[in-house]
Amino acid sequence: MTEKINIAQNIILWGENYMDHVVYLDTKAGELEKLLEGPKTMVIRGAAGRKMPYGRVAAGDVLYFINNNGEGMIRAKSVVREVFNSEKLSKEESSDLVKKYQSKLQLTPAQVKRWAGKRYIVLIEVESVRKIAPFAIDRSEFGNMDDWLLVEEIERVKA
């Protein structure tokens, strides 16, 4: 029950100023397919520090999904339902959090290994996931290693 309260406390409402985000998904793990087909309803990000999207994604924001296979095409979108930004976690707490939400995350063993143990975890629950007409983006304003781009308005990055 405490965790539900923490999740509620960590939701940031932007009011009518919803943001658009480009989110890279693990192609080998079939993340996009899992989101579109329904068993996966949550996206995870984690790091040793508070890096994107920590504190920058909120309920009502729109996520545009792109596979990390180099093709550079947005293929689907969803709306953020709920966000949890963890406090600093021990490796054990981080692993326990990933395990607890595995039914929504639908992570492969390799992905569990990647995310479990991170000091900061962001869990983003999504809804209304749907395919859209594919389009390319121009990511020249962003770093090469970024797997989450806060673009404010998607029109700004359409190629």
RASUL-V965905 format. One record per helix or strand of 3 or more residues. SS is the DSSP state (H for helix, E for strand). FROM is the first residue (numbers start at 1). TO is the last residue. If there is no record, write none. Layout:
((SS;FROM;TO) (SS;FROM;TO))
This chain:
((H;2;9) (E;20;25) (H;31;37) (E;42;47) (E;62;67) (E;73;85) (H;91;100) (H;102;105) (H;109;115) (E;120;137) (E;148;152) (H;154;157))
